[in-house]
Amino acid sequence: MLRNALTPESWQGLMGLKPDIIISAGGKLSAINYLLSKENQSKSIVLMRSIFSRLKKFDLKIIPKHDQPAAESNVVITEGALNLIDPDYLNGSAERLLRSGLIKGTLSSLTIGVLIGGNSKNFSISIETIIQVIIQLKKIAQELDADILFSTSRRTDEKLERVIKSQLVNYPRCKLLVIANENNYPDVVGGILGLSNIIISSPESISMVSEAVASGKYVVVFKLGGLSRKHLVFLRNYQSKGYVYLKSIQDLAFSTKEIWSNKPDIVLPKDNSKVIEGLNKIL
């Protein structure tokens, strides 16, 4: 089956391995995981949903809550997307970003990081929306004497990029403006997360929001329509647990100022400890 499904190079490479553990991500690759783990008597670990409904085919399955997995003995349910964000990663990325020369001048005591994604199946960010977001950002920066570190993603529409540049490239409080499709510097996101006190994010990327939350900073996500049911379940759960503040665009400035004034406790998901506990059961 694998010989027919894979290129000769991939098949030969896989047949030459005798792994103790096989980890796959996503539905389609779970079939290869299943076949290879049976062939090699390996431990099998699957991230996200598999194409098999019988979860006991795998030793461990790690599935986010928004995918609504069944509670099984071999299933670890995470609240967000798994990521590499930890203090060492944040500190290293922040130091490299500071040395890169991309940041203009010295940062103030309050720094606002902004992460803007882009269009997906039924979701899009309009020009009017991004202008309103930037108006709110400038209001925050002015009233709180804050600096802005701003990055788009590779999914950001070119029309939005032009508007963002026209609004921020010469704005003195914007100390970093990265258009990812023009300069996809590797330490931008990690550096922004490490250097910022507050993160403001668009809502459409579960991974981006999960990384922002894992940074241990205040995370404000602005509301927009067109999100899938899965995304809404994810955001509502994060909001109910106190991981993010889900706010309308018109309330961004007021809400951010209120958060910074009150400085509530920062609450973090315990996904890493859940995964470690699941691994300890099978290894």
N, C-alpha and C positions, 0 to 999 in steps of 0.2 A: 504493500500500500504506500509506504513512504517512497520507495523507488519511483513509483509512478507519479507521485504528487510533488516531488522535489527535483531541483536541478541535480545533475550527477555530482557536482562538487559538494552541494549541501548534503546529499544523501551519504556520500563517502565520508564526509567530515563527521556526521552524526554517528555513523556506524563504527567509526574509529574511536569513539569515546566510550568510557565505562564510568559514567558519573554516579556519585552517591546520592546527589540531589538534583532534581530538574525543576526549574522555575520558569513559568511562562506567564505572559500578560495578554489578556484579551481572549475572546471566545474562540477564534479560529485556531490559534496556536495550542489551545488546550487539548485538541485531538492528537497533535504530535507529542505533547507531553505525556498523554495517556499511553500511547503506543510505546514510546521510548522507555518510560518508567516501568512498564510491564516487562519489556524485553530485557532491561538491565537490573530489574528488582531494585529500582531507585526510589527514594522518597520523592513524592510529587507535590509541588506547591503551585497553586494557580492564583493569579491576581485578577480580580474582577470576575465577571460571569463567564462560565464555560459554555460550550455548546451542549454539554450533557446536563440533563435535569437531575440525574442521580449524583448528588454531591459526594457520596461516599466513594466514588471512583478515585478520588484524590486524597492524599494524606492530610493536606491542609489547603483550605481555600480562604483567601482574604478578599472580602467584598465590602464596598462602602454601603452605608445604611441607605442612601438614596436609591440603590438598586434593589432594595426590598428583598434581601436574601432570607431564606428560611433559617430558623435557628437550629443548627445541627452541631454535633459534638466536634466536627472537624472544620467548622466555619468560624473565622474571626471577622466580626463586623466592625469596620472602622467608620468614623463619622465624616471623614474627608478623604481626599486623595493622598496617598503616600508620597512623601517627598524627602529631600536631603537636608532640609533646613534644620540646623542646630547652631549653638553658639560658635563653634569653630568655623563652620561654613560662613556665617554672617560676618564674623570678625575678619576672616581672610578676604572675603569679597569686598568688604568696606575698605580695608587697607589698600587693596589693589585698585579700587575705583578712585580713591583719593590720590594715589600715585599716577593715575593715568593722565591727569591733566584735563579731564573732561569737565570737572567741577570748577565753576568760576568763583574764585575767592574763598573766603572762610565762611563756614556755615554758622548760622546763629544757633542759639540754645534750643530753639524749636524748629524742627524740620518736618515738612509734610511730604511724604512720598506718594506719588500718583502713578497708578498702573492702569493703562487703558488697553483693552483688548480689541475685538473686532467682530465682524459679521459671522454668523453661523446660519444654520438652516432657516429658522424663522426669526432670528434676532438680528437687529442692526442698530447702529448708533448713528443718528442723524446729525447733520451739521448744526441744526438748531440746538440739539441736545448738548453737543460738545461745547458750544459757545456758552450755554447756561452753566455747564460744569466749570468752565474756566472763569466765568464771572464770579462764581461762588469761591473758587480757589483764591482769586485775587483779593476778595473780601476777607477771607480767613487770614491770608498772609499780611494784609495791611493792618487788621485789627489785633492780631496776635504777634506782630513783628516776627513773622516766620519766613523761612526760605522754602522753596519748592524744588523737589527732585522729580522729574516727570519722564515717563517712558511709555511709548506705544509698544505694540507687539507686531509680529510679522503678519498678523491677521487684520491689522488696522487698514481701513480703506484709504486710498491715496487722497481723496478729497478731504477726509478728516485730517490727514497729515498736513496738508497745505494750510488748513484753518488753524491747526494747533501751532504751526510755525509762525504764522502771521500774528498770532496773539501772544506768544510766549518767547520767541527768540530774542527779543530786545527788552523783555520785562526784567527789571533788575533783580527782583526777588526770586526769579527762576534760575537757580544756580546750575541746574543740569536739565538739558532737553535732549532726549535720545529718540530719534525716529528709527525704529528697529530695522525697517526695510532699507535704510541708508547706511546705518552703522550698528550692526548687531554685536556690540561689545560684550564679551562673555560674562563679565561681572556686574553688569548693570542692575539686573533685578536683585541679586543677592546683596549688592552694595547699597541699593536704595533701601532694602529691608533692614540692613544693618545700621544705616546712618539715620534713619527716620525715627521720629517719635510717634507719628500717626501715619497710617497708610489709608489712602482713599483709592478704591478699586471699582472698576466697572463690574457688573454682576454675572457675566455670561460664562466665565471660565472657572470651573470647579477647582482645577489645579492651581490657578493663580490665587484664588481666594484662600485655598488651603495653605499655600506657601506663606501668604501674608499673615495668616493667623498663627502659623507655626513659628513665626519670627518673634512672637511675644510682644507685639506692639498693639496699640489700639487700631482696630480695623473698621473703617466706615465703608460700606458698600452702597452705591446709589441704585435706586430702583429704576427699572425699565421694563416695558412689556416685551412680549415675544419669547420669553424663556420657556423651556420645556418643563413638563411636570417634574422630571427628575431634578432639574436645577432649582425649581421652587421648593421642593422637599428639602434639598440640601441647604438652601439659604435660610429657610424657616427653622430648621433644626439648629443651625449655627446661631441664629438670632435668639432662639429660646434658651440656648445654653449660655448665652452671654459671650460667645466667641467673636461675634461681629455686631455692628450697629447698622441695621438696614434702614436707610433714610431716603426720602424723596430728594430730588436734586435741589429744589427750592429751599430745603432745610439743611443743606450741607454745611453752610457757614455757621448757622446757629447751633446745630448739633455738635459740630467739631469743637466750637468754643466751649460749649457746655461740658463735653467730655474732658477737655484739657483743664477746665476750671475745677471740676469735681475729682478728677483722677481716680475713677473707680478701679477696683482690683481687676487685673487682667487674668482671664480664665483661658486655659489651654486644653485642647482635646488630649486624651491619653492613648492615642492610636499606637504610638511606638511601643508602649508597655504592653498593650494588648497583643501586638504582633510577636513580641519577644516571648510572652507567655504561651502563645500558640506554638511557636517554634520549639520551645522547651519540651512541649508534650510529645513531639514526634522525633526529636533528635537525641 
